[in-house]
Amino acid sequence: MNEELTDSIADLSTTLQTIEKVLNIKSMEKEIEQLEVEASAPNLWDDPSNAQTITTRLSFLQNELKKVISLRQRLDDVSVLIELATDENDLSALSDAKNEISSLIPAIREMEVKTLLSGEYDSREALVTIRSEAGGVDAADWAEMLLRMYLRYCERQNWKTNVYETSYAEEAGIKSATFAVHAPYAYGTLSVEQGTHRLVRISPFDSQSRRHTSFAGVEVVPVVDKSDQIEISDDEIRVDVYRSSGPGGQGVNTTDSAVRITHIPSGIVVSCQNERSQLQNKATALSVLQSKLLEKRHQEEQAKIDALKNSTSGSWGNQMRSYVLAPYQLVKDLRTEFETGNPAAVLDGDLDGFIEAGIRWRKQS
């Protein structure tokens, strides 16, 4: 048993060494020192946007460094525990060591997956848009179920979210919704969720309780950075204002504060209604539009590269995951083949397995 544990520790140590090398621990420590100096500046919050960037990055790096150091310490400690337990033939201690290794495996694996997020925009925050597609009222209800699933996933990760716009369907569910995820590497993590999600279930809207298939689309784009230089001239956009719709407190549906912006050259339409002020909604909508234009530019550049390579590798295809609630229970990713027989957990935000498999699949494609 102790020989098996020793081999497990050796494998985990090798993986952790690779993680430490990729993360470049010394570089992280230097960046943390620099950010701590910037964060302590008395005039930091004179520029709230820059202050938020600094403090978010600092917190992220501190947490990541703390995790790596803790994992290394735990590995060293369990290695010593095995040596002592072997010398003293302490089976109880060996059992404790085995349990500790079992808990280290997923923790190190999670860190390993993060090192695969090396794309140009992977470190960015994310904007997620969910739209109902084919399937009528079932599709609108399905889109709302997906919105809840992703918000629950973000909650599990302790990621802050901000719903910018929700367009409610007439009978039930939503036509579309857009929300921001304010966390480093949110885009790299969630981008593997992009595509069409298919639901098969007994429709709660069918009086004959027949099985229905419905579809919803998920779009994930990176939040723009100051260095992105996405210029939008006034003559390229049409701005419409309207009254906010859907559930809300005092003040909702009383003023034309919601804003819809149409980017005429591309046809991209974005909306925002979460703020009381029309000016604030317009600023947020413009930010969303910039993010979508950035992603469009990135896709066009990637298409040129793929054309030059004469390769379709990395293409997502259209339908990427199937959720079956009847006649059996199964959620299966059509790209990675990862699956689970517990749709309830998945729809409650338990997406770690699917996202890890998606990140690994993308890296290998």
C-alpha positions in Angstrom: 0.0 0.0 0.0 2.8 2.5 0.9 4.5 1.8 -2.4 1.4 2.6 -4.3 1.0 5.8 -2.3 4.6 6.8 -2.9 4.0 6.4 -6.7 0.9 8.5 -6.5 2.8 11.3 -4.7 5.6 11.1 -7.3 3.0 11.5 -10.1 1.3 14.4 -8.3 4.6 16.1 -7.6 5.6 15.9 -11.3 2.2 17.5 -12.3 2.6 20.2 -9.7 6.1 21.0 -10.9 4.7 21.5 -14.4 2.0 23.8 -13.0 4.6 25.8 -11.0 6.7 26.2 -14.2 3.8 27.3 -16.3 2.5 29.8 -13.7 6.1 31.1 -13.2 5.9 31.5 -9.4 8.7 34.0 -9.2 7.1 36.2 -11.9 3.8 35.9 -10.0 5.4 37.0 -6.7 7.0 40.1 -8.5 3.7 41.1 -10.0 2.0 40.8 -6.7 4.6 43.0 -5.1 4.0 45.6 -7.8 0.2 45.4 -7.6 0.4 45.8 -3.8 2.3 49.0 -4.2 -0.3 50.3 -6.8 -3.2 49.2 -4.6 -1.8 51.1 -1.6 -1.7 54.4 -3.5 -3.8 57.0 -1.8 -5.4 58.2 -5.1 -6.1 54.6 -6.3 -9.9 55.1 -6.5 -9.7 58.4 -8.4 -10.0 56.1 -11.4 -12.5 53.4 -10.3 -12.2 51.3 -13.4 -8.4 51.1 -13.1 -8.7 50.5 -9.3 -11.1 47.6 -9.9 -8.7 46.1 -12.5 -5.7 46.3 -10.0 -7.5 44.9 -7.0 -9.2 42.1 -9.0 -5.9 41.0 -10.5 -4.1 41.3 -7.1 -6.7 39.2 -5.4 -6.6 36.6 -8.2 -2.8 36.3 -8.1 -2.7 36.1 -4.3 -5.3 33.3 -4.3 -3.6 31.3 -7.1 -0.2 31.6 -5.4 -1.7 30.6 -2.1 -3.2 27.5 -3.7 0.0 26.4 -5.3 2.0 26.9 -2.1 -0.6 25.1 -0.1 -0.7 22.1 -2.5 3.1 21.8 -2.4 3.1 21.9 1.4 0.4 19.3 1.6 2.3 17.0 -0.8 5.5 17.4 1.3 3.6 16.7 4.5 1.8 13.6 3.2 5.2 12.3 1.9 6.7 12.7 5.4 3.6 11.0 6.9 4.0 8.0 4.7 7.7 7.7 5.6 6.9 7.8 9.4 3.9 5.5 9.0 6.0 3.0 7.1 8.8 3.0 9.6 6.3 2.5 12.5 4.0 0.2 10.5 1.1 2.5 11.4 -1.8 1.4 9.3 -4.1 4.2 10.6 -1.6 6.8 9.5 -1.3 5.2 6.1 -5.0 5.3 5.7 -5.0 9.1 6.6 -2.3 9.5 3.9 -4.4 7.7 1.4 -7.4 10.0 2.1 -5.2 13.1 1.8 -3.9 12.0 -1.6 -7.4 11.4 -2.7 -8.3 15.0 -1.9 -5.1 16.3 -3.5 -5.8 14.6 -6.9 -8.8 16.8 -7.9 -7.2 20.0 -6.4 -4.1 19.6 -8.4 -6.1 18.6 -11.5 -8.1 21.8 -11.2 -4.9 23.8 -11.1 -3.6 21.9 -14.1 -6.6 22.8 -16.2 -6.1 26.5 -15.5 -2.6 26.3 -17.0 -4.3 25.2 -20.3 -6.0 28.6 -20.5 -3.3 30.3 -22.6 -5.4 31.8 -25.4 -5.2 35.5 -26.3 -8.3 36.5 -24.4 -8.6 33.6 -21.9 -7.6 35.7 -18.9 -10.4 38.2 -19.5 -13.8 38.6 -17.8 -16.7 37.2 -19.9 -20.0 38.3 -21.4 -22.5 35.5 -21.8 -25.6 35.7 -24.0 -28.3 33.0 -24.0 -31.0 32.9 -26.7 -34.0 30.6 -27.2 -33.9 28.9 -30.5 -36.2 26.2 -32.1 -38.9 24.8 -29.8 -41.4 27.6 -29.1 -42.3 28.1 -25.5 -40.3 25.1 -24.4 -37.2 26.7 -26.0 -37.9 29.9 -24.1 -38.2 28.0 -20.8 -35.1 26.0 -21.7 -33.1 29.3 -22.2 -34.2 30.4 -18.7 -33.1 27.1 -17.3 -29.7 27.6 -18.9 -29.4 31.1 -17.5 -30.0 29.8 -14.0 -27.5 27.0 -14.6 -24.7 29.3 -15.5 -25.5 31.8 -12.8 -25.5 28.9 -10.3 -22.1 27.8 -11.7 -20.7 31.2 -11.2 -22.0 31.4 -7.7 -20.3 28.1 -6.9 -17.0 29.6 -8.2 -17.6 32.7 -6.1 -17.6 34.8 -9.3 -19.5 38.0 -9.3 -22.1 38.3 -12.1 -24.2 41.2 -13.4 -27.3 40.6 -15.6 -27.4 43.4 -18.2 -30.5 42.5 -20.0 -33.3 40.0 -20.0 -36.0 39.8 -22.7 -38.9 37.8 -21.4 -41.0 35.5 -23.6 -44.8 36.0 -23.6 -45.9 32.7 -22.1 -42.9 31.5 -20.1 -39.1 31.7 -20.1 -36.9 34.2 -21.9 -36.1 35.1 -25.4 -32.6 36.1 -24.5 -30.4 37.3 -21.6 -26.9 38.8 -21.3 -24.8 38.8 -18.2 -21.2 39.7 -17.3 -18.9 37.5 -15.3 -16.4 39.5 -13.3 -13.6 37.1 -12.7 -10.1 36.5 -14.2 -10.1 33.7 -16.7 -13.9 33.7 -16.9 -13.8 33.9 -20.7 -11.2 31.1 -21.1 -13.3 28.9 -18.7 -16.7 29.6 -20.1 -15.9 29.9 -23.8 -16.0 26.1 -24.1 -19.7 26.3 -23.3 -20.4 28.2 -26.5 -22.8 26.5 -29.0 -26.3 25.1 -29.2 -27.7 23.2 -26.2 -30.4 20.6 -26.8 -33.1 19.6 -24.3 -35.3 16.5 -24.5 -38.1 16.2 -21.9 -41.8 15.7 -21.3 -43.0 19.2 -21.9 -44.8 20.9 -19.0 -46.6 23.1 -21.6 -48.1 20.1 -23.5 -51.5 19.1 -22.1 -50.9 15.6 -23.5 -47.6 15.3 -21.8 -45.6 14.5 -24.9 -41.9 14.5 -25.2 -40.5 17.7 -26.8 -37.1 18.7 -28.1 -36.0 22.3 -27.8 -32.8 24.3 -28.4 -31.0 27.3 -26.9 -27.8 29.0 -28.0 -25.0 30.2 -25.7 -22.6 32.9 -26.9 -19.5 33.8 -24.8 -17.3 36.8 -25.6 -14.4 38.4 -23.8 -14.8 41.8 -22.1 -12.9 44.5 -23.9 -9.8 46.0 -22.5 -8.5 49.5 -22.8 -5.8 48.2 -25.2 -8.3 46.6 -27.7 -9.1 49.9 -29.6 -12.5 48.9 -30.8 -13.7 52.2 -32.4 -17.4 52.7 -32.9 -18.5 55.9 -34.7 -21.9 57.5 -34.0 -23.0 57.0 -37.6 -22.4 53.3 -37.3 -25.0 52.8 -34.6 -28.7 53.3 -34.1 -29.9 53.8 -30.5 -33.4 53.0 -29.5 -34.9 53.6 -26.0 -37.8 51.7 -24.5 -39.4 50.8 -21.2 -37.8 48.0 -19.2 -39.8 44.8 -19.1 -40.2 41.9 -16.8 -40.2 41.5 -13.0 -38.9 44.5 -11.1 -39.3 46.8 -8.2 -40.4 50.4 -7.9 -39.5 52.3 -11.0 -39.6 49.5 -13.5 -41.8 50.1 -16.6 -42.3 53.8 -15.7 -39.6 55.4 -17.8 -37.9 54.9 -21.2 -34.6 54.0 -19.6 -33.8 50.7 -21.4 -31.4 51.1 -24.4 -31.0 49.0 -27.5 -28.1 49.6 -29.8 -27.9 48.3 -33.4 -24.4 48.2 -35.0 -25.4 48.8 -38.6 -22.3 47.4 -40.4 -22.4 44.1 -38.6 -26.1 43.8 -37.7 -25.2 43.1 -34.1 -27.9 44.2 -31.6 -27.3 44.7 -27.9 -29.6 45.8 -25.1 -29.3 46.9 -21.5 -32.0 47.6 -19.0 -30.5 46.8 -15.6 -29.8 50.5 -14.7 -32.3 53.2 -13.8 -30.5 55.7 -15.9 -30.7 55.7 -19.7 -27.2 57.1 -19.8 -25.8 54.3 -17.7 -27.7 51.7 -19.8 -26.3 53.2 -23.0 -22.7 53.1 -21.6 -23.1 49.4 -20.6 -24.7 48.5 -24.0 -21.8 50.1 -25.8 -19.4 48.1 -23.7 -21.2 44.9 -24.6 -21.2 45.9 -28.3 -17.4 46.5 -28.1 -16.9 43.0 -26.6 -19.0 41.4 -29.4 -17.1 43.3 -32.1 -13.9 42.2 -30.5 -15.0 38.6 -30.6 -16.1 39.0 -34.2 -12.7 40.4 -35.2 -11.1 37.5 -33.4 -13.2 35.0 -35.3 -12.5 36.6 -38.6 -8.7 36.5 -37.8 -9.0 32.8 -36.8 -11.0 32.0 -39.9 -8.1 33.4 -42.0 -5.6 31.3 -40.1 -7.8 28.2 -40.5 -8.2 28.9 -44.2 -4.4 29.1 -44.6 -3.9 25.9 -42.7 -6.8 24.3 -44.7 -7.9 22.9 -41.4 -11.2 22.9 -39.5 -9.6 22.0 -36.2 -11.1 24.0 -33.4 -14.4 24.4 -35.1 -17.2 24.1 -32.5 -19.9 22.9 -34.9 -23.4 23.9 -34.0 -24.9 21.5 -31.4 -22.5 20.9 -28.5 -24.4 19.3 -25.7 -27.5 17.2 -25.2 -29.6 17.1 -22.0 -32.1 14.2 -21.9 -34.7 14.2 -19.0 -37.0 11.6 -20.6 -37.3 8.7 -21.3 -34.0 8.4 -19.5 -31.6 10.8 -17.7 -28.4 11.8 -19.4 -26.3 14.9 -20.2 -23.7 14.3 -22.8 -21.2 16.6 -24.5 -21.0 15.8 -28.2 -17.4 17.0 -28.6 -15.7 15.5 -25.7 -18.0 12.5 -25.0 -18.1 13.5 -21.3 -21.4 12.5 -19.8 -23.3 12.2 -16.5 -26.6 10.5 -15.5 -27.4 13.3 -13.1 -29.0 16.2 -15.1 -30.5 17.8 -11.9 -26.9 18.5 -10.6 -25.8 19.8 -13.9 -28.8 22.2 -14.2 -28.0 23.3 -10.7 -24.5 24.5 -11.9 -22.4 21.4 -11.5 -20.4 21.9 -14.7 -16.9 21.3 -13.6 -16.5 18.0 -15.4 -17.9 19.3 -18.6 -15.8 22.5 -18.6 -12.6 20.6 -17.7 -13.2 18.1 -20.5 -14.0 21.0 -22.9 -10.8 22.9 -22.0 -8.7 19.7 -22.5 -10.5 18.9 -25.8 -9.9 22.4 -27.1 -6.2 22.3 -26.3 -5.8 19.0 -28.1 -7.8 20.1 -31.2 
